Amino acid sequence: MVNDVLPVQDDRYRYKYVNKSNQRMSKEVLLNDTDPLWAKLRHLHIADLGQLLHTEYKQFLSENPEAAQLAKSAGQGIKGMAEGLRSMPKFQETSGRYSLHMALTQELMTKYTEMGLEAVATLEQNMATGEDSQGKPYKSALADLRTLLERTDLPISPEDKMRLLMIYLISQDGIKQDERRQLMELAGISPEDQAAILNLFHLGVTLLHGTASPKKRASPKKTSPTEATYDVSRYEPPLKRHVADLLSTGLSLTDFPFIAPPDTVLASARDATDATKKATKAKGTSSELEVPATGKRLVVFVLGGMSYSELKSMHQVGRALGREILIGTTAMLTPQGLILGLKAIKQLEMHVAMV
């Protein structure tokens, strides 16, 4: 959510706050593994995040009575906690870190309300999973999409409207021409932006309803009892299911044949290890290289781009199954980045044709 709705560039984010002298300040921070609190919190649901920050803050106050006294006047909400922490120079490093993440959480909650994300996300989830929040088949996608686009009380962004139309096209195997034209007009999508939606054709998406055989929708994989589910985050990326199945059953030799027979690969690895050990001993050193681990590490590389929800799902699978997963991709995609990429497809085709 941070990467999707906030202006984060190359892990850098600039946030605003009020210092203890009541001056408005801004600071650029890195949201990556250099911040231990970010690494701890980054995959939590926004609802769980707020609760955890409250819990940790209360624990911090219980362990530091003088800090608790300073924080009393600030209130107990996210904003109040951030203000209270900034009033404590003795705990500068801790307060700075918590102040940042409380400010982030407050900004996300504000965006969630201002952008009408609950209504947008609920419709997205229903269309993407093919089920409503009660687990019943979802059959009112077109009517609900029209209703949401017609609402004037929600300032839904043009990007979100485009994504809703894209999800509808993908999940419903296309749309009739008249209905598509009406929805485009209702959403106020410019001709230039319409090109991004129509370019889904180049990714194998059926645009015109009835021109392709309906695709059989895979039954959504139910979340395990240990995972909390929310109405606005029921969908699980197919990549998560594929990798989980792969780690449970192994790769199909038909789809993923060996470049060399397994015995040859293992023998070559043993020979290389033995040669390295002999060379090391010859130099008079007593250290030995560890035999490379087999079967524990999985490398997942996605061509064309990966979303942050897919990245999160890989961390979840690795943690749940006790496996190390190395993740790579040609690009990390945000909603805006995906739309810009779709707009550029035709331009790329023209460039290739000219070359």
N, C-alpha and C positions, 0 to 999 in steps of 0.2 A: 504493500500500500504506500509506503514511503516513496519508493521509486516510481510508482504509477501516478501519484497525484501531487508530489512535491517537486520543486526544481532542483533535483540532484544531478550533478554532472561529474562523472569520473569519481564517484564516491564523495564528492564535496558538496556540502550543504551550508548555506548561510542562514542563520536564524537570528531573530531579533528578540531582545529582552530588555528589561528595565533593571539597572544596577541599584546598589544600595543607596546611591545618591539621587535616586529617582530620575536618572537620565536614560533615554532610549539608546540602546547600543545594539550593534550587530557583530556577529562573529562567524567566521568560516571554520567548519569542523569537518573531520573525515569520518564517514560512516563505513568503517571496515573493521578488519580483525585487530587493528591497533587499539581499538576501544573495546575493552573486555565486556563492558555492559551492553554494547551493541551486539557482540557475538552471542551474548546470553539471551537477549530479548528479540532479536531480529525475526525469528520464525513464530513468535507468539501471535495469536489472534488478538485484534485490537481490544476485544472485551476482556480477555485474560490479561493483557498488558496493563490496563488501567488498574485492575485488581492487584496484580503483583507489585506495581509501583507503590500503591497505597500500603500494602503489607510490609514491604521492605522499608518504606519511609517510617512507618510506625515503629518498626524494630530499631531503626537507626535512632529515633528519638528516645526510645526506652533505654538504649545503651548510652545516651548522651543527654542527661537531664538539662544541662545548660542550653543545649540546642533546642530542646523541647520548649523551654521557656521563651526563647526568641521566636519560635514558630507559632505560638499560641494566637498572636494577633493576626497572623496571615491567613488563617482558615485551613480547612482540611481538604479542599478540592485540589485538583491537579495544579491549577494556577497558584493557589495559596501555598502549596508545598514548594513549588519552584521559588516563589518569593521568599519563603522562610529560609530555604537553603542558601540563597544568595546573601542573606544577612549574617552568615557565619564564616568570617574570615579564617577561623581556626580550622575549619574543615573545607578549605578552599578546593582541593583536588576532588574530594568526594562530592561537594556541593556543585561544582562545575559539571561533573559528569551526570549527576542526577538532574540537575537543572536543565541540561540539554535534552535529556530523554523525556522529561516531563513537558518541556516546551514542544517537543516533537509530537508527543501524544495529544496534547491540547490542540495543536495545529491539525492533526489528522481528524480528531473528533469534530472540529469546526468545519473542515472540508466535507466530512461525511454528511453533515447537516446542510451546509450551504449548497452543495452540488446535487442534493437529492439522491445520494448514492444508495440509500436503503431501497428505494423504489427501483432504481436502475439495476442494482445487484440481484434483487429478488427475481425480476423478470429474466435477467441473464441466466441465473441458476435454473429457473424453470425450463427455459428453452434448451440449455446445454445438457441438462440431465434427462429431459423428457418427462420429468416428474414434478409435482408441486411439493410444497414443504411437508405435506402429509404422506408423501410416497405414492400418490395416486397418479395415473397417466395424465400428462398435461396436454390439453386439447384446445386451449383458448389463446394460443400464442398471438394470432393476428389481431384479435379483438383487444387483447391486453396491450399489445404494442401500439395500436392506434390510440387507445385511451391515454397511455403514458405520453406519447408525442403531442397529444392535444392539450395536456395540462399546462396552464400558464403560471401556476404557483410554484413550479419547480424550475430553477435556472439550469436545466440540463445542458451541458456543453455540446458543441457541434461534434467533437470527437466521440463523446459517449453515444450520441444519436447514431453516428455512423457505425459504431461497434454493435449497437443493438440491431441495426439493419443487417449487418454482416452475420451476426449470430443467427438471426432469423433465417437468412438465406441458406446457411450451412445446415442448420438443424431441421429445416423443413424441406430440404431437397429442392430449393428454388421457389419461385413465386410467379404468378401471372403478370404479364406486362402491365396491364392497367393498374393492378394493385401496387406494383413496384413504383410506377410513376406517381401514384397518389401518395404513397408513403414518403417518397423523396420530397415531394412538394410539402407535405405535412411537416416533415422534419426540417425543411428549409435548407436542404443540402445543395450546395452550388454545383454547377456542371463539372468544375475541376475536382471537387471532392467526390462526386459521383463516379469519376473515373477510377478512384481507388477501390470503390465497392465493386465495380464491374470487372476490375482486374483480378478479382478472386477466381474468375474463370481460368486464369493461367495457373492457378494452384489446384485445379481439378474440382472446383466447386460448381455444382449445377445451378445456373442462374434462373433458367426458365422452367417453371414447374411442368412436369409431364414429359420432359425431353430426355429423361434418363430413368432407368429402373430405380425405384425407391431403395435406398440403402438400408439394410437391416441394422437397426440401432442396437449396439451392445448394451446389455443390462448394466446399469451403473453398479460398480463394485461398492458394496456396503462398507462403511467405515468401521474399523475394529472398535470393540467396546472401550478400549483404552483411549481412543481419540475423541475429543469433544467435537460435536458438530453444531453448526449454526445455520440458520435458514439462508444466510447470504454467502455461505461458503461450503456448499454441499458437493460441488463438482470436483472431481479428482482428475488431473491430467492423465491421458492415456499413457504417457511416458512412465508415470509412477507405477501403473499396473504392469506394464511390460517389464520394467526392471525388477519389480518384486517377483513376478513369475519367473523371470530368468534366473534370479538368485536362488529360487526354490527348486526349479526343475533343470536348470542348465540350458546351454545353447543347443538349438537344433543343428545337427551336423549337416543336414540338407541345406538349411539356410545360411549356415556359418561354417563352411568346410575348413579344415586345417590347411595352412599353406604347406606345411610339412607334417608327416605322420607324428603323432604325439611322442612315440618312443624316441624318434630322432631328435625332437626338440629337447626332451629331458636329458638325453645323452649328451647333447651339445652343451647344455647348461652345466651338467656335472663336470664335463671336461674343462670348461672355462673356469669353473670354481676351483677345481684341483690345480690348474695351472697357476691361478692367482695365488693360492695358498703356498705353492712351492716357491714362487717368486718372492713372496713376502718373507718366508723363512730364510731364503738365501741371503736376504739383506740383513739378517740378524735381528729382526724384530719378532716379538712374541705375539703380536695381535693377529687375529684371523678375521677374515670377512665373514659375515653372517650369510648363511645359505638363503637365497631369495625366497620369500614366502610364496607359496603357490595356492591359488584358489581363494585368497582373502580379498584381493583388490580387484575392483571393477572400474574400467575406464569407459565413460559415457561421453561421446562427442556428438553434438547435434549440428548438422549443416543447415544453414539458413536462418539460424537464430533461436534463442531460447527465452522463455518468459521467466520472470522472477518467481512465479508460482510453481513452475517446473523445477527451478533451482531449489526452492524450499522443499518440494516433494522428494528430491534426491537425498537431501539431508535427513528427512523423516525415514525413508527406506533404510538408509545406511545405519541410522541409530537403532531402528526397530530390529533389524536383522544382524546387527553387530558386524557390519562389513564396511570396509573403506571404499568409498566411491569417489573417483576423480572425475570432475565434471569440466567439460570444455565445449565451446560453441564458437561460431563465427561472429555472433553478436548477441548482446543482451537486449531484449526487446521490451520497450515500454509501449503502452497503447499508442502514444503519439508517434513513436519510432516505427511501429508496424504500419500505421497509416501512410507515413511518408515513404516507406519502402514499397507499399502497394502502388502509390502514385507513380513511382519511378520505374515500374516494370515495363511499361510501354516505351519509355525513353531508352531503357537499356536495350530493348529489342531493336529499336530503330538504329541505335549506335552499332550494335553487332552487325545488322544488315548492311550498314554503310561500310563497315570495315571489310 
